[in-house]
Amino acid sequence: HEYQAKEIFASHGMPVLGSVVVRSEEEAAQAYKSLSANTGGKVVVKAQIHAGGRGKAGAVKVLDSQAAVQEMVRQFLGSRVVTYQTDADGQPVHQMLVEETCDIAHEYYLSAVIDRTSRRITFMASTEGGVEIEEVAQATPEKIHTIMLDPLMGILPYQAREIALKLGFKDAQFKQMSKIVYALGEIFVK
């Protein structure tokens, strides 16, 4: 789940937003109170399922009141979310993530997948972030950059820098992105 990935990222020193996993309306109210003070009263609430497309299914929302957060949690906990990546029965929602908001200037895409042909971890990155990476892959595949990790060597520093460079980062952001990619490589090779 997303919340589990963020816990792993944080344990490796990667920047993540403050968040709380909730399994009840009462926990949602407490999470809203603790997080909204840092974000001008707004939080993001996300159903935790093993599928993409949650936003389009209404299972990810920016909310600005405790009542709205509790209502969303009431609506989704114990239900099933159907997205373009699930079957008709959808995926069950057992927990939700209440998270701080942030200002997004630009979205990027970065993932680590196992390439079945080479049996290697492959990083895919694109300046065309957001929820429609599949469309980017079909329409403009040149906007997706990949690196394969050697299973014996793991990620090498030049590979992390290569991804940051291909995404167009410069100066301090280049260094920060290189560190993030390198840390991800370390996580996935272990």
C-alpha positions in Angstrom: 0.0 0.0 0.0 1.0 3.6 -0.5 1.3 4.2 3.3 3.7 1.3 3.6 5.9 2.5 0.8 6.0 5.9 2.4 7.1 4.4 5.7 9.9 2.6 3.9 10.9 5.8 2.0 11.0 7.8 5.3 13.1 5.1 7.0 15.7 5.6 4.2 15.8 9.4 4.7 13.6 10.3 1.7 11.3 13.3 1.9 7.6 12.3 2.5 4.6 14.3 3.6 3.2 13.9 7.0 0.4 11.4 7.0 -1.7 9.1 9.3 -3.3 5.7 8.4 -6.8 5.6 9.7 -9.3 2.7 10.2 -12.2 4.6 11.7 -14.0 7.9 11.6 -12.6 8.8 15.1 -9.1 8.2 13.9 -9.8 10.3 10.8 -11.0 13.2 13.0 -7.8 13.0 15.0 -5.6 12.8 11.9 -7.4 15.8 10.4 -6.8 17.8 13.6 -3.1 16.9 13.8 -2.3 17.5 10.0 -4.5 20.3 8.9 -2.8 22.9 11.2 0.2 22.6 8.9 -1.7 23.0 5.7 -4.2 25.7 6.1 -7.0 23.3 6.9 -6.6 21.1 3.9 -5.7 17.4 3.8 -5.7 14.7 1.1 -7.7 11.5 1.9 -6.8 8.4 0.0 -8.3 4.9 0.0 -5.6 2.3 0.3 -6.0 -0.4 -2.3 -3.6 -2.3 -4.6 -4.6 -0.6 -7.8 -4.0 2.7 -9.7 -6.8 5.0 -10.8 -8.1 5.8 -7.3 -8.4 9.5 -8.1 -10.7 8.9 -11.1 -12.8 6.5 -9.0 -13.3 9.3 -6.4 -11.1 7.5 -3.8 -8.6 10.4 -3.5 -9.8 13.8 -2.5 -8.5 17.1 -1.1 -10.8 18.1 1.7 -11.0 21.1 4.0 -13.0 20.1 7.0 -13.1 17.4 9.7 -16.7 16.6 8.8 -15.8 16.0 5.1 -12.8 13.8 6.1 -15.0 11.7 8.4 -17.7 11.4 5.7 -15.3 10.2 3.1 -13.8 7.6 5.6 -17.4 6.5 6.4 -18.2 6.2 2.7 -15.1 4.2 1.7 -14.0 2.0 4.7 -15.5 -1.5 4.2 -16.5 -0.7 0.6 -14.8 -1.8 -2.6 -13.2 0.6 -5.1 -13.4 -0.2 -8.8 -10.8 1.3 -11.1 -9.5 0.7 -14.6 -6.9 -1.6 -12.9 -9.3 -3.8 -11.0 -11.9 -6.3 -12.0 -15.6 -5.6 -11.7 -15.6 -6.5 -8.0 -12.9 -3.9 -7.2 -10.6 -3.9 -4.3 -11.6 -3.8 -0.6 -10.8 -0.7 1.5 -9.5 -1.6 5.0 -7.7 1.6 5.7 -7.3 5.1 4.4 -4.5 7.6 4.4 -4.9 11.2 5.6 -2.0 13.3 4.4 -0.8 16.8 4.4 -1.2 18.8 1.2 1.5 20.5 -0.7 1.8 23.0 -3.6 2.6 21.0 -6.8 4.4 23.0 -9.5 5.0 20.0 -11.7 4.4 16.3 -11.5 7.0 13.7 -12.5 6.7 10.0 -12.8 9.2 7.5 -11.3 8.7 3.8 -10.8 10.7 0.7 -10.3 9.4 -2.5 -12.0 10.9 -5.9 -12.7 11.5 -6.3 -16.4 10.5 -9.9 -17.0 12.7 -10.3 -20.1 15.9 -9.3 -18.4 14.8 -10.2 -14.9 16.2 -6.9 -13.7 14.8 -4.0 -11.7 14.1 -1.2 -14.2 13.5 2.4 -13.3 11.1 4.3 -15.5 11.0 8.1 -15.3 9.1 10.8 -17.1 8.5 14.5 -17.0 4.9 13.6 -17.9 3.8 12.6 -14.3 0.3 12.1 -13.1 -2.2 9.4 -13.5 -2.0 8.7 -17.2 1.5 7.2 -17.7 0.0 4.5 -19.8 -1.2 7.1 -22.4 2.3 8.7 -22.3 3.9 5.3 -23.1 1.6 4.8 -26.1 1.5 8.4 -27.5 5.1 9.6 -26.7 7.3 6.8 -25.6 10.4 8.9 -26.0 9.3 10.8 -22.9 9.8 7.8 -20.8 13.4 7.2 -19.7 14.6 3.8 -18.3 17.7 2.4 -16.6 18.3 -1.2 -15.7 20.0 -2.2 -12.5 22.6 -4.9 -12.4 21.5 -7.4 -9.7 25.1 -7.8 -8.5 26.1 -4.1 -8.5 22.8 -2.5 -7.6 22.2 1.1 -8.6 25.3 3.1 -9.5 25.6 6.8 -8.7 25.9 7.7 -12.4 22.5 6.0 -13.1 20.8 8.1 -10.4 22.4 11.3 -11.9 21.3 10.1 -15.4 17.7 10.0 -14.4 17.8 13.4 -12.8 19.5 14.8 -15.9 17.0 13.3 -18.3 14.2 14.8 -16.3 15.7 18.2 -16.7 16.7 18.9 -13.1 19.4 21.4 -12.4 21.5 22.6 -9.4 20.0 21.8 -6.0 17.0 20.0 -7.5 19.4 17.8 -9.6 21.2 16.8 -6.4 18.0 16.1 -4.5 16.5 14.0 -7.3 19.8 12.1 -7.7 19.7 11.2 -4.0 16.1 10.1 -4.2 16.7 7.9 -7.2 19.8 6.4 -5.6 18.0 5.7 -2.3 15.2 4.0 -4.2 17.7 1.9 -6.0 19.2 0.9 -2.7 15.8 -0.1 -1.4 14.8 -2.2 -4.4 18.1 -4.1 -4.7 18.0 -5.2 -1.1 
